[in-house]
Every structure is written in structure tokens, then in C-alpha cells.
Amino acid sequence: MPDVADVVVVGAGPAGCLTAQRLEERGLAVTLLDAGPRLPAKTRAPEVDRRIWPFSVEGDGFDWYRVRAVGGRAHLWGSWSHRFPDNVFRRGGWPFGRRALDRHYAAAEAQIGLKRGVLSPRFEAVATALELTMVPKAGARLRGGAVWTPRLLPVARRARQHLPATRLEHSRGRVQAVVAWDLRRERPVTVPCRAVVLAASPIETARLLLASALGPLGRDVGHGLVDHMVASYVLLEPTPAPRGADDLHASALVESFVNLDDQTARPYRGGFSIELAGPVPVSALGLERMVPGGEEERWSATQLHALGECFPHAGRFVTLDPSLTDVTGSAAPRIHVAWTPEEEAMAEDMKQACAQLSDALAIPGSKLIKFADPQTAGAGHEAGTCAMGLEAPAPCTPQGRLRALTNVWVADASTMPTSGDRHPTLTVLAQALRAADDCGRRIGGR
Ligand SMILES: Cc1cc2nc3c(=O)[nH]c(=O)nc-3n(C[C@H](O)[C@H](O)[C@H](O)COP(=O)(O)OP(=O)(O)OC[C@H]3O[C@@H](n4cnc5c(N)ncnc54)[C@H](O)[C@@H]3O)c2cc1C
């Protein structure tokens, strides 16, 4: 590692990797740290060991889907990549509209090799019958057609592995170094730097900042945690799946199912989207046991997955749990979760909408199976623990710069004021590139 890095980027998931790459393109010396290893190509990241990386939950349940490996949760992702519509920015109180992100959306789409699919006649017929706005899946693809992952980028190959950052060393409102724990040598490491970009994902970024004692300008860090409400079903149908259809030609997104353009009589703000994927062989989802024995080949499965928009509220936030320490000796995060009546009302509509879509899709003899209910929570899309806003107390500026430490930027979903009504990563990446540009400009890159 250089004696003093221009920028230390914490977290080598999609956001950290694209940020580090952008900063290097600006001629800056970047050190990219990750808590986990860089696994060989095609190796799926193992589940995070909760004995090593614990967390506690207070209130309603929360599944924190995480990955501790270079590439982050792109090890698991479905690569759905759709821009947020303008009304997400407006009703969520974002400090800018969608147009402000257009240039960075385009740059992020180019980076992830965005490909748009084609609506299958089956989905098209349902969209027409139910008068729904349905678009084909837009997915992130590598040149050979596989799902895009950041771990193949040159910058990811240079990431420093097994080095979880534990806190920031700072004085007079500026960071001087990142303190990390070397998991292999079991000792702390201090990485001096001129600036820091945090991209460890929202709960972890909040934990790191809470452990760094930011003072009054950091008092809202950890507040405003949001995720998507999820209702997930599988429609099993007694008909074989077509052979060889790729997911871009067998998937669709029902956009903003309700509350489109805010014209609504529903008792909640915001809206939800539903992803449709299939039909695929039941074996592709490990559902052989759900169909009559010996008939697996004659059945197919279509997934219906609704994602509902969440807004911040006082009962959902992240703090430190001093009674629980992780492998680095740091206090683990405590996730406080409570769902509001507004969100519960939306959850009911999400379930009904999935049932309605399933009825329209199903052939006689089909059955609908529930996978996940709203309120059991955690889509792996958490956001908002360090939200951006035009002024304090929002912890970050609209460019993702931390108000409490003027040479620190946040490039993951922590800065998003709301979850949005669909998959978040494309928006996270657009905002990460925007934060990287602001960081590069201010600390003197090209
Ligand atoms: C099953 C599943 C399916 C998904 N499908 C989609 C989809 O189809 N479309 C979509 O838009 N989104 C999807 N997502 C969400 C998507 O994966 C995330 O939005 C995206 O990975 C966020 O990128 P990130 O870089 O901000 O964070 P992450 O991917 O979480 O990466 C964080 C990185 O930081 C590292 N790290 C953590 N703590 C530290 C520390 N203290 N110090 C150093 N490094 C640290 C981790 O090892 C990791 O590499 C899915 C998520 C899941 C769980």
C-alpha cells in the first residue's frame, strides 16, 4: 500500500469497485479495502458466518443479506437494472430530480453492459388484459452473456483482501486515516489517506461511522433505515418450460403498480413494482418436491416478486450493540425495525396484485406457492442510514459528501433518502459515480 493513499475506498462491492475505477481514471492513487477474500471465478460467496460477523435485531424481524467477499452482493444478484422514475425522487424528498442523475445513469449502464430483453407474448397478453405498464427486464451482462460482476474488473483484482475497516481517524472535521483489522495477521492496520469513500453497504457504513464518533454533524447517522417490502410467490403450472430461453426474454417488470403519477386513493405513499420471471423448469428453483412425483419434467415455474417502496420513520434505525462484538473486537450493529400501518397497507396490495397477476397467467391445474411475506423483511436492498439532503441534519450533501468529515464521501445506498419502488443497484451506481466525480474534483484529480 502507498504511504499515503489519495483515496481509500472501503468495500469492493459494485459501488466500491466502480468508484475506485472512476477515481483511478482521474489519476488518483486509490487503495480499495475489502473485509473478505477475492474468490476464484464462478465461486459463489459463502454465507456470512454470524458468529464472526454478528448483529442484533430489535422489533420486527429483519434478514440482513450480506456478502463478505470482493464483488459484494453481486455474487447473488439477479442483475435487474431499471432507472428510478422521476416520481420516486419527488415523493421521497430526494435533493434532486431524476434528470440530475441521467448522465451518471448512462455511465453506470455502460459499465454494467446493460441489455434489454423482449416481452414474451404471454406477459404481453397479461399486460394488455390487466392494463398494466410492463417492460422487459433490463439486465447487467458481461460480453459473453453472463451476469455482470465487478470482481473481474482490474481494480477489484488489486483490492486488499481480509481488511475490514473498523473506524476512521479524524481531527478538526477531516479524516486522516482508515483503521482496519488485518484478519490474517490478527492486528490493526492504519491506512493514512487524503480522502475516504465508504461503500461497505448501508448498515455496515453506518456502523463504521458510529464507531468513529463524528460529533453533532453526525447525529443522524444510522437513522432513516429503509429496505423494500417483499412479497414473493411461485406459480407452478402443469406445462413444460421452453428450452434454452434466457432470462432477458422470459422476465418482465410491472412498473409502479399503484400510485402511478401520485394519482391514488390508496392509504400510503409510493408504489411497488412486480418482477415476473419464467417459465423455467421446476428444477431451476429446486422445487421438484412441490409437484407430483415423476412429473417434474412436465411442470414449470414462474416467479412473482413484488418490491414495495419504504420511507424513513422514527422506529427504523441502526445503532451499535456494545454487548456484541465481532471478530475485529468492534461493536456489532443493532438493527431496530418497525413497519408502519402505511407499509402494512401497501403489503396487502402487493399480495393482492401478485394473486391477480397469477390468476391472469395461470393455466388450469396451476398452483401458487408463497415464498416470502412482506413484513418478514429484508430484501437485501437496505438503504438510507446516511441520507443526502440539501442541508443538515441530513448527514450527506446531494453529492454524497459527509457533512461531519469534509473529505469523506459515501457511495453506497446509505445516501438514498428512500428505497425507491424497484431494484436499487443501478441508482446506487449512478450516485456512486457522481460521488466519485465530486471527490476527484475536490481532492485534485483530473
Ligand atoms: C439475493 C439478492 C438478489 C439481488 N438482486 C438484485 C437485482 O436483481 N437488481 C438490483 O438492482 N439489486 C439486486 N440486489 C441488491 C444488490 O446486490 C445490491 O444493491 C448491491 O450489491 C449493492 O452494492 P454495494 O457495493 O453498495 O454493496 P455490497 O454489494 O453489499 O458490497 C459491500 C462490500 O463491502 C465489503 N465490506 C463490508 N464491510 C466492510 C468493512 N468494514 N470494510 C471493508 N469492506 C467491507 C463487503 O465484503 C462487500 O464486498 C440483490 C441482493 C440480493 C441479496
The ligand as an SDF file (V2000), in Angstrom:
LIG
                    3D

 53 58  0  0  0  0  0  0  0  0999 V2000
  -30.3580  -12.2550   -3.4140 C   0  0  0  0  0  0  0  0  0  0  0  0
  -30.1630  -10.8390   -3.8950 C   0  0  0  0  0  0  0  0  0  0  0  0
  -30.5680  -10.5010   -5.2000 C   0  0  0  0  0  0  0  0  0  0  0  0
  -30.4090   -9.1830   -5.6510 C   0  0  0  0  0  0  0  0  0  0  0  0
  -30.7890   -8.8750   -6.9350 N   0  0  0  0  0  0  0  0  0  0  0  0
  -30.7120   -7.5980   -7.3500 C   0  0  0  0  0  0  0  0  0  0  0  0
  -31.1310   -7.2270   -8.6780 C   0  0  0  0  0  0  0  0  0  0  0  0
  -31.5540   -8.0560   -9.4750 O   0  0  0  0  0  0  0  0  0  0  0  0
  -31.0460   -5.9220   -9.0290 N   0  0  0  0  0  0  0  0  0  0  0  0
  -30.5900   -4.9680   -8.1660 C   0  0  0  0  0  0  0  0  0  0  0  0
  -30.5780   -3.7880   -8.5340 O   0  0  0  0  0  0  0  0  0  0  0  0
  -30.1480   -5.2920   -6.9290 N   0  0  0  0  0  0  0  0  0  0  0  0
  -30.1940   -6.5750   -6.5010 C   0  0  0  0  0  0  0  0  0  0  0  0
  -29.7470   -6.8990   -5.2570 N   0  0  0  0  0  0  0  0  0  0  0  0
  -29.1230   -5.8480   -4.4370 C   0  0  0  0  0  0  0  0  0  0  0  0
  -27.6600   -5.6570   -4.8470 C   0  0  0  0  0  0  0  0  0  0  0  0
  -26.9620   -6.8350   -4.7050 O   0  0  0  0  0  0  0  0  0  0  0  0
  -27.0410   -4.5320   -4.0150 C   0  0  0  0  0  0  0  0  0  0  0  0
  -27.8220   -3.3600   -4.2210 O   0  0  0  0  0  0  0  0  0  0  0  0
  -25.6160   -4.2120   -4.4470 C   0  0  0  0  0  0  0  0  0  0  0  0
  -24.7890   -5.3370   -4.3440 O   0  0  0  0  0  0  0  0  0  0  0  0
  -25.0780   -3.0880   -3.5910 C   0  0  0  0  0  0  0  0  0  0  0  0
  -23.7210   -2.8690   -3.9200 O   0  0  0  0  0  0  0  0  0  0  0  0
  -22.7150   -2.2350   -2.8510 P   0  0  0  0  0  0  0  0  0  0  0  0
  -21.3870   -2.2540   -3.4820 O   0  0  0  0  0  0  0  0  0  0  0  0
  -23.2590   -0.9370   -2.3920 O   0  0  0  0  0  0  0  0  0  0  0  0
  -22.7790   -3.2030   -1.5760 O   0  0  0  0  0  0  0  0  0  0  0  0
  -22.4150   -4.7280   -1.4320 P   0  0  0  0  0  0  0  0  0  0  0  0
  -22.6640   -5.4540   -2.6820 O   0  0  0  0  0  0  0  0  0  0  0  0
  -23.0840   -5.2060   -0.2090 O   0  0  0  0  0  0  0  0  0  0  0  0
  -20.8410   -4.7260   -1.1910 O   0  0  0  0  0  0  0  0  0  0  0  0
  -20.2780   -4.2910    0.0160 C   0  0  0  0  0  0  0  0  0  0  0  0
  -18.8230   -4.7290    0.0660 C   0  0  0  0  0  0  0  0  0  0  0  0
  -18.2230   -4.1630    1.2210 O   0  0  0  0  0  0  0  0  0  0  0  0
  -17.4380   -5.1440    1.8880 C   0  0  0  0  0  0  0  0  0  0  0  0
  -17.3910   -4.7600    3.2910 N   0  0  0  0  0  0  0  0  0  0  0  0
  -18.3640   -4.8450    4.2090 C   0  0  0  0  0  0  0  0  0  0  0  0
  -17.9550   -4.3400    5.3710 N   0  0  0  0  0  0  0  0  0  0  0  0
  -16.6880   -3.9030    5.1830 C   0  0  0  0  0  0  0  0  0  0  0  0
  -15.7260   -3.2710    6.0130 C   0  0  0  0  0  0  0  0  0  0  0  0
  -15.9660   -2.9520    7.2940 N   0  0  0  0  0  0  0  0  0  0  0  0
  -14.5130   -2.9620    5.4770 N   0  0  0  0  0  0  0  0  0  0  0  0
  -14.2190   -3.2910    4.1850 C   0  0  0  0  0  0  0  0  0  0  0  0
  -15.1030   -3.8900    3.3760 N   0  0  0  0  0  0  0  0  0  0  0  0
  -16.3250   -4.1760    3.8600 C   0  0  0  0  0  0  0  0  0  0  0  0
  -18.1320   -6.4610    1.5910 C   0  0  0  0  0  0  0  0  0  0  0  0
  -17.2390   -7.5500    1.6950 O   0  0  0  0  0  0  0  0  0  0  0  0
  -18.6200   -6.2360    0.1660 C   0  0  0  0  0  0  0  0  0  0  0  0
  -17.6550   -6.6120   -0.7840 O   0  0  0  0  0  0  0  0  0  0  0  0
  -29.8640   -8.2040   -4.7790 C   0  0  0  0  0  0  0  0  0  0  0  0
  -29.4590   -8.5490   -3.4870 C   0  0  0  0  0  0  0  0  0  0  0  0
  -29.6020   -9.8560   -3.0340 C   0  0  0  0  0  0  0  0  0  0  0  0
  -29.1750  -10.1830   -1.6370 C   0  0  0  0  0  0  0  0  0  0  0  0
  1  2  1  0
  2  3  1  0
  2 52  2  0
  3  4  2  0
  4  5  1  0
  4 50  1  0
  5  6  2  0
  6  7  1  0
  6 13  1  0
  7  8  2  0
  7  9  1  0
  9 10  1  0
 10 11  2  0
 10 12  1  0
 12 13  2  0
 13 14  1  0
 14 15  1  0
 14 50  1  0
 15 16  1  0
 16 17  1  0
 16 18  1  0
 18 19  1  0
 18 20  1  0
 20 21  1  0
 20 22  1  0
 22 23  1  0
 23 24  1  0
 24 25  2  0
 24 26  1  0
 24 27  1  0
 27 28  1  0
 28 29  2  0
 28 30  1  0
 28 31  1  0
 31 32  1  0
 32 33  1  0
 33 34  1  0
 33 48  1  0
 34 35  1  0
 35 36  1  0
 35 46  1  0
 36 37  1  0
 36 45  1  0
 37 38  2  0
 38 39  1  0
 39 40  1  0
 39 45  2  0
 40 41  1  0
 40 42  2  0
 42 43  1  0
 43 44  2  0
 44 45  1  0
 46 47  1  0
 46 48  1  0
 48 49  1  0
 50 51  2  0
 51 52  1  0
 52 53  1  0
M  END
$$$$
